Amino acid sequence: MAGQILFVGKSVSRLERTWARVEAKGHRVILVRSRKPALEIVNAISPHLVVVDTTVPRTGVEKLCRQLKRYRPEIPILLLIDDEQPPPRFPHHKTLSKAASHRRFHDVLSRMIQEQSDHVLRVGSLSLDLVTRTVHSQKGTNSLCPKEAQLLAIFMRQPGKVLGHALLMEKIWETDFVADLGTLWTHICSLRRKIEPHANRRVYLHTVRGIGYRLDVWPPPDGT
């Protein structure tokens, strides 16, 4: 499965060749040098994986990992280390020698992306951890109740498609009764409070009057 990978560190010649091979396999690699731009990108696009080079000084590695663990626990962290380097004591999911072969590098990345994709849904800047029921959007990170998580998951599996009231009531509440949509409206409003970054403008979850709702990809793929 192809994914978005954020690399934090200095891309020396050997790593540049590695990243080129990784991108040739269909992955997208974004390179930054330090903690601050890394956090900005994490919040903007929700990468599938963060790779951090611990051998480069002054990148704020430990602080970055602790912030990711606290605010974006669903994103796995792979640390690149020197062979003689002791195991890091700050949060991470896996370590890999910086001298590892290109094939080993790609295999580890692909496996971590696949494992993460099995329980995390992504649509643009929106991500939902199905295990912890944690959602991250451009508003920040919030916990969802079970019904909110089920509702958002249905939208995220069909982005851009209008889902009718009857379909949502059947899938979430297992009923075909649509004369009273109060329960659905209440959960939609609650969900919007947790994901929409603007009080007066919706960017994710839109109402299609008289029919249902539609989840849009944000930011749009073309950047408009």
C-alpha positions as YAML, in Angstrom:
chain: A
units: angstrom
residues:
- id: 1
  name: MET
  ca: [0.00, 0.00, 0.00]
- id: 2
  name: ALA
  ca: [1.33, 3.47, -0.93]
- id: 3
  name: GLY
  ca: [1.49, 6.10, 1.79]
- id: 4
  name: GLN
  ca: [2.74, 9.52, 2.78]
- id: 5
  name: ILE
  ca: [6.01, 9.50, 4.71]
- id: 6
  name: LEU
  ca: [7.41, 12.48, 6.60]
- id: 7
  name: PHE
  ca: [11.19, 12.38, 7.03]
- id: 8
  name: VAL
  ca: [12.78, 14.64, 9.65]
- id: 9
  name: GLY
  ca: [16.53, 15.01, 9.30]
- id: 10
  name: LYS
  ca: [19.27, 15.68, 6.81]
- id: 11
  name: SER
  ca: [18.95, 13.81, 3.52]
- id: 12
  name: VAL
  ca: [22.55, 12.77, 2.83]
- id: 13
  name: SER
  ca: [23.42, 11.19, -0.51]
- id: 14
  name: ARG
  ca: [22.76, 7.61, 0.60]
- id: 15
  name: LEU
  ca: [19.35, 8.49, 2.05]
- id: 16
  name: GLU
  ca: [18.47, 10.44, -1.09]
- id: 17
  name: ARG
  ca: [18.94, 7.26, -3.10]
- id: 18
  name: THR
  ca: [16.84, 5.35, -0.57]
- id: 19
  name: TRP
  ca: [14.00, 7.88, -0.73]
- id: 20
  name: ALA
  ca: [14.12, 7.84, -4.53]
- id: 21
  name: ARG
  ca: [13.60, 4.08, -4.48]
- id: 22
  name: VAL
  ca: [10.83, 4.41, -1.91]
- id: 23
  name: GLU
  ca: [9.03, 6.97, -4.10]
- id: 24
  name: ALA
  ca: [9.49, 4.69, -7.13]
- id: 25
  name: LYS
  ca: [7.37, 2.15, -5.21]
- id: 26
  name: GLY
  ca: [4.50, 4.65, -5.08]
- id: 27
  name: HIS
  ca: [5.08, 6.31, -1.70]
- id: 28
  name: ARG
  ca: [5.26, 10.08, -1.27]
- id: 29
  name: VAL
  ca: [8.18, 11.36, 0.82]
- id: 30
  name: ILE
  ca: [8.22, 14.84, 2.41]
- id: 31
  name: LEU
  ca: [11.54, 16.02, 3.81]
- id: 32
  name: VAL
  ca: [12.02, 18.63, 6.56]
- id: 33
  name: ARG
  ca: [15.02, 19.49, 8.72]
- id: 34
  name: SER
  ca: [13.58, 20.15, 12.18]
- id: 35
  name: ARG
  ca: [10.72, 19.79, 14.65]
- id: 36
  name: LYS
  ca: [8.64, 22.92, 13.92]
- id: 37
  name: PRO
  ca: [8.02, 22.36, 10.19]
- id: 38
  name: ALA
  ca: [7.51, 18.66, 10.92]
- id: 39
  name: LEU
  ca: [4.65, 19.42, 13.31]
- id: 40
  name: GLU
  ca: [3.09, 21.84, 10.81]
- id: 41
  name: ILE
  ca: [3.06, 19.14, 8.13]
- id: 42
  name: VAL
  ca: [1.73, 16.50, 10.52]
- id: 43
  name: ASN
  ca: [-1.22, 18.73, 11.34]
- id: 44
  name: ALA
  ca: [-1.83, 19.65, 7.70]
- id: 45
  name: ILE
  ca: [-1.72, 16.27, 5.96]
- id: 46
  name: SER
  ca: [-1.63, 13.49, 8.60]
- id: 47
  name: PRO
  ca: [1.18, 11.34, 7.15]
- id: 48
  name: HIS
  ca: [1.02, 7.56, 7.44]
- id: 49
  name: LEU
  ca: [4.47, 7.43, 9.04]
- id: 50
  name: VAL
  ca: [7.09, 9.77, 10.52]
- id: 51
  name: VAL
  ca: [10.75, 8.80, 10.06]
- id: 52
  name: VAL
  ca: [13.20, 10.67, 12.29]
- id: 53
  name: ASP
  ca: [16.99, 10.66, 11.87]
- id: 54
  name: THR
  ca: [18.31, 10.68, 15.44]
- id: 55
  name: THR
  ca: [21.92, 11.07, 14.28]
- id: 56
  name: VAL
  ca: [21.45, 14.67, 13.12]
- id: 57
  name: PRO
  ca: [22.03, 17.26, 15.89]
- id: 58
  name: ARG
  ca: [19.68, 20.14, 16.70]
- id: 59
  name: THR
  ca: [16.57, 18.64, 15.12]
- id: 60
  name: GLY
  ca: [14.59, 18.54, 18.40]
- id: 61
  name: VAL
  ca: [14.11, 14.77, 18.07]
- id: 62
  name: GLU
  ca: [13.08, 13.97, 21.63]
- id: 63
  name: LYS
  ca: [10.65, 16.88, 21.91]
- id: 64
  name: LEU
  ca: [9.15, 16.05, 18.51]
- id: 65
  name: CYS
  ca: [8.57, 12.41, 19.46]
- id: 66
  name: ARG
  ca: [6.98, 13.34, 22.78]
- id: 67
  name: GLN
  ca: [4.65, 15.84, 21.08]
- id: 68
  name: LEU
  ca: [3.65, 13.30, 18.42]
- id: 69
  name: LYS
  ca: [2.97, 10.69, 21.09]
- id: 70
  name: ARG
  ca: [0.80, 13.14, 23.03]
- id: 71
  name: TYR
  ca: [-1.15, 14.79, 20.22]
- id: 72
  name: ARG
  ca: [-0.98, 12.30, 17.31]
- id: 73
  name: PRO
  ca: [-0.59, 8.84, 18.89]
- id: 74
  name: GLU
  ca: [-2.05, 7.14, 15.81]
- id: 75
  name: ILE
  ca: [0.97, 8.08, 13.65]
- id: 76
  name: PRO
  ca: [3.83, 5.56, 14.00]
- id: 77
  name: ILE
  ca: [7.39, 6.84, 14.50]
- id: 78
  name: LEU
  ca: [10.43, 5.12, 12.98]
- id: 79
  name: LEU
  ca: [13.80, 6.23, 14.36]
- id: 80
  name: LEU
  ca: [16.96, 5.94, 12.28]
- id: 81
  name: ILE
  ca: [19.94, 5.22, 14.53]
- id: 82
  name: ASP
  ca: [23.65, 4.45, 14.30]
- id: 83
  name: ASP
  ca: [24.59, 0.83, 14.94]
- id: 84
  name: GLU
  ca: [26.48, 1.70, 18.13]
- id: 85
  name: GLN
  ca: [23.78, 4.06, 19.40]
- id: 86
  name: PRO
  ca: [21.91, 2.93, 22.58]
- id: 87
  name: PRO
  ca: [18.13, 2.46, 22.27]
- id: 88
  name: PRO
  ca: [16.34, 5.84, 22.53]
- id: 89
  name: ARG
  ca: [14.33, 6.35, 25.71]
- id: 90
  name: PHE
  ca: [11.74, 8.70, 24.24]
- id: 91
  name: PRO
  ca: [8.50, 7.61, 22.49]
- id: 92
  name: HIS
  ca: [8.78, 5.69, 19.20]
- id: 93
  name: HIS
  ca: [7.43, 2.54, 17.58]
- id: 94
  name: LYS
  ca: [10.49, 1.05, 15.92]
- id: 95
  name: THR
  ca: [14.18, 1.70, 15.26]
- id: 96
  name: LEU
  ca: [16.18, 0.96, 12.13]
- id: 97
  name: SER
  ca: [19.89, 1.21, 11.43]
- id: 98
  name: LYS
  ca: [20.73, 4.13, 9.19]
- id: 99
  name: ALA
  ca: [23.04, 1.72, 7.34]
- id: 100
  name: ALA
  ca: [20.22, -0.72, 6.51]
- id: 101
  name: SER
  ca: [19.91, -1.87, 2.91]
- id: 102
  name: HIS
  ca: [17.46, -0.19, 0.54]
- id: 103
  name: ARG
  ca: [15.36, -3.35, 0.50]
- id: 104
  name: ARG
  ca: [15.28, -3.61, 4.29]
- id: 105
  name: PHE
  ca: [14.35, 0.07, 4.49]
- id: 106
  name: HIS
  ca: [11.45, -0.32, 2.07]
- id: 107
  name: ASP
  ca: [10.18, -3.51, 3.74]
- id: 108
  name: VAL
  ca: [10.06, -1.86, 7.18]
- id: 109
  name: LEU
  ca: [8.33, 1.26, 5.84]
- id: 110
  name: SER
  ca: [5.73, -0.74, 3.91]
- id: 111
  name: ARG
  ca: [4.95, -2.98, 6.87]
- id: 112
  name: MET
  ca: [4.52, -0.04, 9.26]
- id: 113
  name: ILE
  ca: [2.29, 1.81, 6.80]
- id: 114
  name: GLN
  ca: [0.13, -1.27, 6.26]
- id: 115
  name: GLU
  ca: [-0.23, -1.94, 9.99]
- id: 116
  name: GLN
  ca: [-1.25, 1.66, 10.59]
- id: 117
  name: SER
  ca: [-3.66, 1.73, 7.64]
- id: 118
  name: ASP
  ca: [-5.51, -1.30, 9.00]
- id: 119
  name: HIS
  ca: [-7.05, 0.77, 11.81]
- id: 120
  name: VAL
  ca: [-6.74, 4.41, 10.71]
- id: 121
  name: LEU
  ca: [-8.96, 6.01, 8.05]
- id: 122
  name: ARG
  ca: [-7.68, 9.08, 6.18]
- id: 123
  name: VAL
  ca: [-9.38, 11.63, 3.96]
- id: 124
  name: GLY
  ca: [-7.22, 14.67, 3.24]
- id: 125
  name: SER
  ca: [-6.30, 16.29, 6.56]
- id: 126
  name: LEU
  ca: [-8.89, 14.20, 8.42]
- id: 127
  name: SER
  ca: [-7.86, 10.98, 10.17]
- id: 128
  name: LEU
  ca: [-9.82, 8.60, 12.39]
- id: 129
  name: ASP
  ca: [-8.32, 5.91, 14.60]
- id: 130
  name: LEU
  ca: [-10.97, 3.19, 14.70]
- id: 131
  name: VAL
  ca: [-9.46, 1.56, 17.78]
- id: 132
  name: THR
  ca: [-9.20, 4.59, 20.07]
- id: 133
  name: ARG
  ca: [-12.05, 6.54, 18.35]
- id: 134
  name: THR
  ca: [-9.71, 9.52, 18.09]
- id: 135
  name: VAL
  ca: [-10.21, 11.98, 15.25]
- id: 136
  name: HIS
  ca: [-7.72, 14.57, 14.03]
- id: 137
  name: SER
  ca: [-8.71, 17.43, 11.77]
- id: 138
  name: GLN
  ca: [-7.55, 20.98, 11.17]
- id: 139
  name: LYS
  ca: [-9.35, 21.85, 14.39]
- id: 140
  name: GLY
  ca: [-7.15, 19.50, 16.42]
- id: 141
  name: THR
  ca: [-7.53, 16.12, 18.10]
- id: 142
  name: ASN
  ca: [-10.75, 14.96, 19.78]
- id: 143
  name: SER
  ca: [-12.29, 11.79, 21.13]
- id: 144
  name: LEU
  ca: [-15.55, 10.53, 19.64]
- id: 145
  name: CYS
  ca: [-18.37, 8.54, 21.17]
- id: 146
  name: PRO
  ca: [-19.08, 5.16, 19.50]
- id: 147
  name: LYS
  ca: [-21.92, 6.44, 17.31]
- id: 148
  name: GLU
  ca: [-19.94, 9.51, 16.21]
- id: 149
  name: ALA
  ca: [-17.03, 7.28, 15.24]
- id: 150
  name: GLN
  ca: [-19.31, 4.95, 13.27]
- id: 151
  name: LEU
  ca: [-20.93, 7.90, 11.54]
- id: 152
  name: LEU
  ca: [-17.63, 9.52, 10.57]
- id: 153
  name: ALA
  ca: [-16.22, 6.19, 9.37]
- id: 154
  name: ILE
  ca: [-19.12, 5.76, 6.94]
- id: 155
  name: PHE
  ca: [-18.49, 9.22, 5.48]
- id: 156
  name: MET
  ca: [-14.72, 8.68, 5.28]
- id: 157
  name: ARG
  ca: [-15.14, 5.44, 3.38]
- id: 158
  name: GLN
  ca: [-17.20, 7.29, 0.74]
- id: 159
  name: PRO
  ca: [-15.73, 10.82, 0.48]
- id: 160
  name: GLY
  ca: [-17.51, 13.17, -1.90]
- id: 161
  name: LYS
  ca: [-20.63, 11.02, -2.00]
- id: 162
  name: VAL
  ca: [-23.98, 12.24, -0.69]
- id: 163
  name: LEU
  ca: [-25.25, 9.82, 1.96]
- id: 164
  name: GLY
  ca: [-28.98, 9.99, 2.55]
- id: 165
  name: HIS
  ca: [-30.79, 10.20, 5.88]
- id: 166
  name: ALA
  ca: [-32.34, 6.75, 5.43]
- id: 167
  name: LEU
  ca: [-28.98, 5.11, 4.73]
- id: 168
  name: LEU
  ca: [-27.36, 6.68, 7.78]
- id: 169
  name: MET
  ca: [-30.24, 5.74, 10.07]
- id: 170
  name: GLU
  ca: [-30.12, 2.16, 8.81]
- id: 171
  name: LYS
  ca: [-26.33, 1.79, 9.09]
- id: 172
  name: ILE
  ca: [-25.86, 3.48, 12.47]
- id: 173
  name: TRP
  ca: [-29.14, 2.96, 14.32]
- id: 174
  name: GLU
  ca: [-30.41, -0.11, 12.43]
- id: 175
  name: THR
  ca: [-33.82, 1.41, 11.75]
- id: 176
  name: ASP
  ca: [-35.75, 2.49, 8.69]
- id: 177
  name: PHE
  ca: [-37.72, 5.08, 10.68]
- id: 178
  name: VAL
  ca: [-36.86, 8.53, 9.27]
- id: 179
  name: ALA
  ca: [-39.89, 10.54, 10.35]
- id: 180
  name: ASP
  ca: [-37.84, 11.92, 13.24]
- id: 181
  name: LEU
  ca: [-34.19, 12.69, 12.43]
- id: 182
  name: GLY
  ca: [-33.43, 14.38, 15.74]
- id: 183
  name: THR
  ca: [-30.90, 11.75, 16.82]
- id: 184
  name: LEU
  ca: [-29.04, 11.99, 13.51]
- id: 185
  name: TRP
  ca: [-28.99, 15.79, 13.61]
- id: 186
  name: THR
  ca: [-27.68, 15.77, 17.18]
- id: 187
  name: HIS
  ca: [-24.77, 13.47, 16.26]
- id: 188
  name: ILE
  ca: [-23.97, 15.45, 13.09]
- id: 189
  name: CYS
  ca: [-23.84, 18.69, 15.10]
- id: 190
  name: SER
  ca: [-21.62, 17.09, 17.73]
- id: 191
  name: LEU
  ca: [-19.32, 15.68, 15.06]
- id: 192
  name: ARG
  ca: [-19.02, 19.06, 13.38]
- id: 193
  name: ARG
  ca: [-18.06, 20.70, 16.67]
- id: 194
  name: LYS
  ca: [-15.19, 18.24, 16.94]
- id: 195
  name: ILE
  ca: [-13.81, 18.38, 13.40]
- id: 196
  name: GLU
  ca: [-14.73, 21.68, 11.75]
- id: 197
  name: PRO
  ca: [-11.99, 24.34, 12.17]
- id: 198
  name: HIS
  ca: [-14.30, 27.31, 11.51]
- id: 199
  name: ALA
  ca: [-17.46, 28.25, 13.38]
- id: 200
  name: ASN
  ca: [-19.10, 29.93, 10.38]
- id: 201
  name: ARG
  ca: [-17.79, 27.84, 7.47]
- id: 202
  name: ARG
  ca: [-17.82, 24.09, 6.94]
- id: 203
  name: VAL
  ca: [-14.92, 22.48, 5.13]
- id: 204
  name: TYR
  ca: [-15.53, 18.78, 5.87]
- id: 205
  name: LEU
  ca: [-19.13, 17.79, 6.51]
- id: 206
  name: HIS
  ca: [-21.74, 19.51, 4.33]
- id: 207
  name: THR
  ca: [-25.53, 19.39, 4.37]
- id: 208
  name: VAL
  ca: [-27.34, 18.48, 1.15]
- id: 209
  name: ARG
  ca: [-30.72, 19.93, 1.98]
- id: 210
  name: GLY
  ca: [-33.57, 17.46, 2.01]
- id: 211
  name: ILE
  ca: [-31.30, 14.52, 1.16]
- id: 212
  name: GLY
  ca: [-28.45, 13.98, 3.60]
- id: 213
  name: TYR
  ca: [-24.78, 14.87, 4.07]
- id: 214
  name: ARG
  ca: [-21.48, 14.79, 2.16]
- id: 215
  name: LEU
  ca: [-17.90, 14.60, 3.43]
- id: 216
  name: ASP
  ca: [-15.42, 16.57, 1.31]
- id: 217
  name: VAL
  ca: [-11.67, 16.14, 1.08]
- id: 218
  name: TRP
  ca: [-9.95, 19.12, 2.71]
- id: 219
  name: PRO
  ca: [-7.69, 20.66, 1.61]
- id: 220
  name: PRO
  ca: [-8.90, 19.82, -1.92]
- id: 221
  name: PRO
  ca: [-6.49, 17.64, -3.92]
- id: 222
  name: ASP
  ca: [-5.77, 20.46, -6.39]
- id: 223
  name: GLY
  ca: [-5.03, 22.87, -3.54]
- id: 224
  name: THR
  ca: [-7.85, 25.24, -4.46]
...
